Structures are given as structure tokens and as C-alpha cells.
């Protein structure tokens, strides 16, 4: 094996280790992100969505009352 071949193999091995480390870190971070989304974000969105729907329903009800009042007055 020539010196050049040995250096290429060493560089290739270092590169492969780097890629493996990055992949491992990425898998770990992705799992943590999914857990965070499921545990924190999804419940918050559901809570706020429910509140928004209730507020919208109340405003639509008031608007319907207004339309009925205006229609009766005409």
C-alpha cells in the first residue's frame, strides 16, 4: 500500500466516522423534536384552537342576533 492510499483510507475512515456521528446526532435530535412537538406544541394548539372556536361561535351567535334584530326592524 502506498503512502497516498493509506492517507486516502484514513481520510475516508475519518469522513465515515463524521457522517456516522452526524447521523446519530440527527436521529437523537429528531426524536427529541418529535417528543417536544407531541408533548408541548400539540396540546397548546388544541387548547388555543378550542378557545378560538368558542370565541368565533360567540361572535357568530351575536352577529346572527344582530341580523335577526335588523330584519325584524325593517
Helices and strands as residue ranges (DSSP letters): H 3-36, I 37-41, H 42-73
